[in-house]
Amino acid sequence: MTPPVLAALRRLSGTIALMGLLPWSNAAAQAPGGRADSVAVRLIELLVRGDYATAEAMFAPAVAEALPEAKLQATWEALQGQVGQFRRQTGTRVSAVRAFQAVVVTAEFERATLDFRVTVDSSEHVAGFFIQPAAPSGAAALPPYAPQPSSYTERAIVVGASGWPLPGTLMVPRSAAPVPGVVLIQGSGPQDRDETIGPNKPLRDLALGLVAQGIAVLRYDKRTFASGSAMVLSGRPITVEEETVADALVALDSLRQVPGVDPARVSLLGHSLGGYLAPRIAARDGRLAGVVILAGNTRPIEDLIIEQLDYLAANAPASDRTEAAQREAMLEQVAKIKALTPADSTSRSFLIGAPAAYWLDLRHYDPVQTAAGLQVPLLVLRGERDYQVTAADDAGWKKLAGRPQTLFKTYPGLNHLFLAGEGLSLPEEYQRPGHVAEEVIRDIADWVRGLGAPRP
């Protein structure tokens, strides 16, 4: 479950879910674009040369605290262990993000092309640093089950709690009768509305498949993707409430108000971290027709990270394996997470890339126990080739087997993204284009359509 991109890359940046895109600086003025791209390019050049001390000196104070020289070196070396040696920079693009300049430096490595998202403040310091797979050129191919454009309407929509504008997409089937609806929630890390992972877009596939089956779908960019700098400048604590939960509640209410959508038949679908949090969102909402959990974990996130490291160490090619020193460093971080106390809630230090408040917020959250208290139907799905959310998590959900209106299903050939494959699932699999299996689409659609449907 954590992290869901090129799995190892998400361990380095998406696992560092909050540190990534967020600029931890209080600067309020805008840096000139021409200088900002020079700052970003120089940062990457320093990392390539191994000059980590000079690179750290480019960071704003809070970023330097979160990513000091030793951790920066470990991150870069682990990254190259996954994607191979750096080859060249292939381009930059700059955009304004509130009070900052956001620069994307695209770089080619031996086995992947990556985007380095560098946020530069008015003092020309690096106020945010995030690594992700480069956006593929051209439009991703549509899945074979995509509907005819004439069968539904699609329009841009903006959702977001507390004034946070999150761009989204609303798709509604053309129908004479009100239709059921679903809100889609992404996994960990800054994610766009499609949950783009290399050439794959699992949430877009789900949206297209469900609207073809007569179900309205709302999906939107995650707050850490769309408004990272504004989150930090707000001065508010950052937990899953601010990252995911509050916006999901607003999105559900927004979908209920759409003409042609039956407000009594609106459900929530969460993938990975979204599935883990789905019971919490459902308990807060109190009005859902149903909850769909795709590859949601039941165990603590920090424990899954270590398990994933061990899996890759045992199964990945030798050039991709995690070094023992990296594992020990991660174990140290996990031990610190376990040792956090409420007094640490205001700490600015980062552990596995997230502030103490984030981990403390999740400490007493039990998704299975929360789900047991819900009065709505549950559909829990998992791919058997998923190494990020494993059979141990599936067993956790199946403690709910005696609960009324609870359905479980696993898919033998599918991975964490519900894409088909063979053999062991490994990070490079996420870089091969594919689509969410049509069987999964059909199962979800049949289940959602049956929720609250009029009886003959």
Legacy VTK file of the C-alpha trace (Angstrom):
# vtk DataFile Version 3.0
C-alpha trace
ASCII
DATASET POLYDATA
POINTS 456 float
0.000 0.000 0.000
2.589 2.551 0.873
3.848 3.672 -1.417
2.060 3.018 -4.672
4.263 4.256 -7.523
7.269 2.500 -8.964
7.218 0.990 -5.536
10.805 1.681 -4.649
10.588 5.233 -5.929
7.564 5.848 -3.758
9.552 4.532 -0.831
12.018 7.301 -1.519
9.604 10.114 -2.302
5.990 8.997 -2.163
6.593 7.161 1.086
8.036 10.525 1.978
4.548 11.519 1.074
4.364 14.926 2.642
7.924 16.112 2.401
7.876 15.628 -1.319
5.775 18.282 -2.953
5.386 20.502 0.050
7.603 23.581 0.384
8.449 23.855 4.071
9.275 27.560 3.919
7.620 30.716 5.180
8.779 32.828 2.250
5.891 34.814 0.810
7.269 36.475 -2.313
7.655 34.939 -5.740
11.025 33.940 -7.115
11.835 34.958 -10.681
11.208 32.016 -13.004
14.514 32.388 -14.817
16.465 31.999 -11.601
14.220 29.255 -10.257
14.993 26.842 -13.085
18.724 27.523 -12.653
18.408 26.646 -8.962
16.608 23.395 -9.763
19.053 22.361 -12.474
22.022 23.070 -10.203
20.486 20.936 -7.427
20.257 17.922 -9.736
23.802 18.510 -11.017
25.120 18.514 -7.441
23.336 15.263 -6.655
24.765 13.645 -9.767
28.281 14.751 -8.737
27.759 13.459 -5.200
28.217 16.909 -3.654
25.505 16.434 -1.036
26.810 19.055 1.374
26.513 21.826 -1.237
23.102 20.496 -2.244
21.903 20.635 1.357
23.140 24.229 1.597
20.627 25.111 -1.131
17.695 23.994 1.041
15.441 26.251 3.080
15.945 25.529 6.815
12.947 23.262 7.274
13.847 21.166 4.212
17.446 20.860 5.394
16.126 19.633 8.732
13.976 17.013 7.020
16.602 15.982 4.447
20.105 16.531 5.841
23.238 15.616 3.920
23.418 11.981 5.056
19.754 11.290 4.310
20.019 13.092 0.981
22.950 10.883 0.022
21.139 7.713 1.102
18.060 8.722 -0.880
20.014 9.472 -4.047
22.050 6.272 -3.848
18.951 4.188 -3.204
17.218 5.886 -6.115
20.044 4.979 -8.483
19.915 1.445 -7.150
16.356 1.284 -8.430
16.512 3.185 -11.723
20.188 2.906 -12.661
22.782 5.595 -13.290
21.903 9.131 -14.303
22.281 9.809 -18.021
21.102 13.335 -18.780
18.616 16.091 -18.088
16.079 16.328 -20.906
14.105 19.461 -20.047
12.659 21.850 -17.469
9.339 23.622 -17.046
8.383 26.318 -14.558
5.047 27.364 -13.090
3.931 29.640 -10.256
2.541 27.899 -7.165
1.090 30.632 -4.969
4.135 32.347 -3.454
6.697 30.019 -5.050
8.068 28.889 -8.388
7.630 25.181 -9.112
10.249 23.737 -11.443
10.035 20.266 -12.973
13.380 18.911 -14.161
13.016 15.789 -16.296
15.999 13.448 -16.129
16.779 10.219 -17.903
18.274 7.283 -15.987
19.254 3.834 -17.245
15.893 2.225 -16.444
13.445 5.114 -16.024
12.774 8.751 -16.764
11.968 10.805 -13.677
10.549 14.223 -12.895
12.241 16.159 -10.090
9.741 18.691 -8.764
11.695 21.479 -7.076
9.931 24.381 -5.360
12.026 27.569 -5.109
11.252 30.425 -2.724
11.939 34.145 -3.064
15.405 33.729 -1.518
16.265 31.173 -4.197
16.326 28.354 -1.682
14.828 24.937 -2.346
11.617 24.909 -0.331
10.294 21.578 -1.611
11.743 18.509 -3.324
9.821 15.561 -4.736
10.707 12.769 -7.174
8.187 10.942 -9.336
8.069 8.974 -12.589
7.987 11.319 -15.571
4.630 11.900 -17.154
4.449 9.824 -20.339
4.360 11.743 -23.583
1.041 11.700 -25.407
-2.337 10.600 -24.114
-2.495 7.232 -22.367
-4.463 4.632 -24.307
-8.057 4.155 -23.234
-9.065 0.802 -21.780
-11.089 -1.509 -24.049
-14.152 -1.081 -21.843
-14.196 2.739 -22.162
-17.690 4.014 -23.074
-18.700 5.858 -26.201
-18.384 9.631 -25.573
-22.037 10.089 -26.498
-23.152 7.836 -23.618
-22.086 10.192 -20.825
-21.256 13.796 -19.992
-17.920 14.917 -18.608
-17.078 18.257 -17.059
-14.482 19.890 -14.850
-15.431 20.383 -11.234
-13.716 21.912 -8.213
-14.006 20.383 -4.740
-12.067 20.822 -1.508
-12.620 21.482 2.180
-11.869 24.777 3.925
-11.467 26.700 0.690
-8.874 24.382 -0.856
-9.563 24.324 -4.622
-8.974 20.817 -5.954
-9.563 20.344 -9.701
-11.587 17.280 -10.542
-13.545 15.487 -13.235
-17.234 14.571 -13.035
-18.604 11.890 -15.377
-22.350 11.184 -15.484
-24.081 8.590 -17.700
-26.871 9.835 -19.906
-29.934 8.309 -18.269
-33.610 9.095 -17.861
-33.529 7.848 -14.266
-31.231 8.964 -11.429
-28.029 6.898 -11.339
-25.798 5.709 -8.477
-22.521 7.549 -7.948
-19.004 6.860 -6.654
-16.223 9.124 -5.365
-12.699 7.784 -5.972
-9.899 8.255 -3.393
-6.214 7.770 -4.241
-3.362 6.033 -2.504
-0.417 7.597 -0.664
1.696 10.542 -1.763
0.838 13.520 -3.980
-1.503 12.001 -6.558
-3.437 13.417 -9.471
-7.073 12.495 -10.073
-6.073 9.567 -12.324
-3.561 8.174 -9.802
-0.997 8.300 -12.607
1.768 5.762 -12.074
4.171 5.674 -15.000
2.068 4.967 -18.107
-0.842 3.669 -16.000
-3.901 5.527 -14.744
-5.881 3.143 -12.536
-8.423 5.659 -11.234
-9.098 6.920 -14.752
-9.667 3.315 -15.841
-12.067 2.784 -12.958
-13.940 5.977 -13.790
-14.313 5.061 -17.461
-15.338 1.507 -16.666
-17.918 2.513 -14.076
-19.509 5.280 -16.149
-19.842 2.752 -18.987
-21.788 0.615 -16.505
-24.223 3.411 -15.693
-22.530 4.864 -12.601
-21.583 8.524 -12.106
-17.981 9.056 -10.973
-16.202 11.989 -9.324
-12.427 12.001 -8.991
-10.122 14.909 -8.142
-6.493 15.856 -7.541
-5.249 15.172 -4.042
-4.536 18.188 -1.861
-0.817 17.408 -1.619
-0.718 17.364 -5.422
-2.787 20.483 -6.098
-2.146 22.751 -3.110
0.990 21.575 -1.338
2.539 24.991 -0.750
-0.733 26.488 0.447
-1.064 23.696 3.004
2.231 24.619 4.568
1.668 28.362 4.473
-1.630 27.849 6.310
0.278 26.831 9.418
-2.217 24.062 10.126
-1.123 20.584 11.249
-0.846 18.024 8.488
-2.484 14.677 9.126
-4.651 12.400 6.998
-7.547 14.669 7.951
-6.029 17.534 5.955
-4.422 15.294 3.336
-7.420 13.120 2.453
-10.420 12.856 4.791
-11.837 16.392 4.784
-11.717 16.704 0.999
-13.349 13.294 0.517
-16.296 14.377 2.668
-16.775 17.514 0.574
-16.518 15.493 -2.641
-19.229 13.102 -1.458
-21.575 16.001 -0.715
-20.739 17.541 -4.092
-21.672 14.351 -5.942
-24.958 14.082 -4.062
-25.938 17.503 -5.396
-25.324 16.669 -9.060
-28.523 16.552 -11.153
-29.168 13.028 -12.357
-27.324 11.383 -9.442
-29.382 9.614 -6.766
-28.068 11.132 -3.510
-29.158 8.065 -1.558
-26.982 5.788 -3.715
-23.587 7.524 -3.486
-20.651 5.283 -2.475
-16.968 5.702 -1.711
-14.153 3.783 -3.401
-10.670 3.986 -1.907
-7.479 2.465 -3.309
-4.441 1.623 -1.160
-4.147 4.405 1.442
-7.600 5.508 0.277
-8.911 2.038 1.124
-7.211 2.116 4.509
-8.912 5.434 5.273
-12.274 4.568 3.700
-13.874 3.332 6.963
-12.812 6.543 8.715
-14.301 8.655 5.932
-17.488 6.567 5.931
-17.905 6.899 9.689
-17.606 10.673 9.427
-19.974 10.906 6.470
-22.752 8.739 7.850
-24.793 8.765 4.630
-22.989 6.413 2.247
-24.763 3.706 0.310
-21.628 1.555 0.370
-17.844 1.422 0.654
-15.443 -0.252 -1.785
-11.936 -0.996 -0.511
-9.302 -1.809 -3.145
-5.947 -3.041 -1.833
-6.411 -1.308 1.506
-4.018 -2.213 4.292
-5.131 -3.122 7.802
-1.685 -2.935 9.425
0.308 0.202 10.281
1.911 1.935 7.299
5.379 1.991 8.830
5.318 -1.800 9.293
4.385 -2.330 5.651
7.348 -0.243 4.504
9.803 -2.597 6.206
7.958 -5.613 4.820
8.218 -4.192 1.296
11.931 -3.561 1.719
12.430 -7.178 2.768
10.350 -8.446 -0.150
12.417 -6.511 -2.662
15.668 -7.553 -1.004
14.640 -11.179 -1.424
13.092 -11.013 -4.884
14.334 -8.028 -6.896
17.264 -8.337 -9.320
20.618 -7.829 -7.613
21.008 -4.329 -9.081
17.639 -3.289 -7.617
17.993 -4.680 -4.138
17.862 -2.510 -1.086
21.177 -2.371 0.731
21.352 -3.526 4.352
22.379 -0.023 5.453
19.249 1.461 3.882
17.094 -1.081 5.685
18.764 -0.287 8.990
18.170 3.424 8.436
14.494 2.740 7.758
14.225 0.510 10.830
15.614 3.388 12.877
12.970 5.706 11.454
10.209 3.195 12.234
11.469 2.822 15.809
11.247 6.581 16.233
7.682 6.551 14.896
6.753 3.873 17.431
8.325 5.942 20.209
6.458 9.183 19.445
4.420 10.702 22.263
1.672 13.361 22.176
4.323 15.892 23.214
5.933 15.397 19.792
2.827 16.495 17.876
4.232 19.951 17.121
7.672 18.694 16.089
8.942 19.845 12.678
11.074 16.728 12.296
10.176 14.236 9.620
10.053 10.477 9.948
9.805 8.580 6.668
8.966 11.942 5.190
5.911 12.825 7.267
5.659 15.000 10.396
5.105 13.499 13.827
1.491 14.710 13.866
0.760 12.550 10.830
1.961 9.363 12.511
0.364 10.186 15.867
-2.973 10.732 14.156
-2.864 7.193 12.733
-1.582 5.478 15.863
-4.991 4.620 17.312
-6.800 4.210 14.011
-7.943 0.662 13.329
-9.643 0.395 9.911
-11.154 -3.018 10.694
-12.610 -1.937 14.014
-13.939 1.244 12.421
-15.476 -0.742 9.560
-17.123 -3.104 12.036
-19.061 -0.169 13.457
-20.382 1.007 10.085
-23.975 0.387 9.049
-23.241 0.253 5.309
-22.331 -2.571 2.902
-18.634 -3.234 2.296
-16.868 -4.645 -0.762
-13.199 -5.562 -0.140
-11.037 -6.461 -3.163
-7.383 -7.451 -3.493
-5.045 -8.759 -6.188
-3.196 -11.896 -5.108
0.047 -10.696 -6.725
0.030 -7.540 -4.594
3.245 -7.390 -2.555
2.419 -4.008 -1.008
-0.844 -5.006 0.636
-0.568 -8.697 1.336
-2.569 -11.698 2.504
-1.916 -10.553 6.079
-3.961 -7.412 5.412
-6.609 -9.488 3.654
-6.853 -11.615 6.790
-7.390 -8.431 8.774
-10.381 -7.438 6.654
-11.775 -10.967 6.843
-12.281 -10.563 10.562
-15.427 -8.825 9.296
-16.624 -12.024 7.585
-19.606 -12.366 9.915
-20.671 -8.784 9.369
-23.889 -8.377 7.318
-23.564 -7.132 3.729
-19.804 -7.651 3.552
-18.260 -9.187 0.430
-14.632 -10.188 -0.212
-12.930 -11.110 -3.468
-9.361 -11.731 -4.575
-8.010 -11.895 -8.130
-5.212 -14.420 -8.771
-3.366 -12.618 -11.589
-3.607 -9.013 -10.450
-1.122 -6.714 -8.700
-1.526 -3.710 -6.389
-2.930 -1.612 -9.243
-5.311 -4.422 -10.301
-3.334 -4.861 -13.506
-2.742 -8.391 -14.817
0.696 -9.996 -14.819
2.577 -13.214 -14.192
5.026 -14.373 -11.546
6.248 -12.171 -8.759
5.171 -8.535 -8.862
8.138 -6.115 -8.857
8.448 -2.312 -9.159
9.298 -2.278 -12.861
5.918 -3.866 -13.580
4.265 -0.520 -12.797
6.158 1.031 -15.691
4.569 -1.285 -18.261
1.318 0.066 -19.699
-1.849 -1.764 -18.773
-5.396 -1.283 -17.560
-7.438 -2.210 -14.510
-8.861 -5.672 -15.224
-12.360 -5.595 -16.688
-13.446 -8.276 -14.211
-12.763 -5.841 -11.374
-14.809 -3.136 -13.110
-17.749 -5.501 -13.587
-17.681 -6.725 -9.993
-17.632 -3.198 -8.586
-20.339 -1.988 -10.976
-22.665 -4.917 -10.232
-22.238 -4.370 -6.509
-22.727 -0.589 -6.627
-25.796 -0.831 -8.863
-27.360 -3.219 -6.368
-27.056 -0.805 -3.453
-30.446 0.683 -2.690
-31.747 -0.292 -6.108
-35.546 -0.308 -6.385
-36.964 -3.777 -5.907
-39.151 -5.288 -8.645
LINES 1 457
456 0 1 2 3 4 5 6 7 8 9 10 11 12 13 14 15 16 17 18 19 20 21 22 23 24 25 26 27 28 29 30 31 32 33 34 35 36 37 38 39 40 41 42 43 44 45 46 47 48 49 50 51 52 53 54 55 56 57 58 59 60 61 62 63 64 65 66 67 68 69 70 71 72 73 74 75 76 77 78 79 80 81 82 83 84 85 86 87 88 89 90 91 92 93 94 95 96 97 98 99 100 101 102 103 104 105 106 107 108 109 110 111 112 113 114 115 116 117 118 119 120 121 122 123 124 125 126 127 128 129 130 131 132 133 134 135 136 137 138 139 140 141 142 143 144 145 146 147 148 149 150 151 152 153 154 155 156 157 158 159 160 161 162 163 164 165 166 167 168 169 170 171 172 173 174 175 176 177 178 179 180 181 182 183 184 185 186 187 188 189 190 191 192 193 194 195 196 197 198 199 200 201 202 203 204 205 206 207 208 209 210 211 212 213 214 215 216 217 218 219 220 221 222 223 224 225 226 227 228 229 230 231 232 233 234 235 236 237 238 239 240 241 242 243 244 245 246 247 248 249 250 251 252 253 254 255 256 257 258 259 260 261 262 263 264 265 266 267 268 269 270 271 272 273 274 275 276 277 278 279 280 281 282 283 284 285 286 287 288 289 290 291 292 293 294 295 296 297 298 299 300 301 302 303 304 305 306 307 308 309 310 311 312 313 314 315 316 317 318 319 320 321 322 323 324 325 326 327 328 329 330 331 332 333 334 335 336 337 338 339 340 341 342 343 344 345 346 347 348 349 350 351 352 353 354 355 356 357 358 359 360 361 362 363 364 365 366 367 368 369 370 371 372 373 374 375 376 377 378 379 380 381 382 383 384 385 386 387 388 389 390 391 392 393 394 395 396 397 398 399 400 401 402 403 404 405 406 407 408 409 410 411 412 413 414 415 416 417 418 419 420 421 422 423 424 425 426 427 428 429 430 431 432 433 434 435 436 437 438 439 440 441 442 443 444 445 446 447 448 449 450 451 452 453 454 455
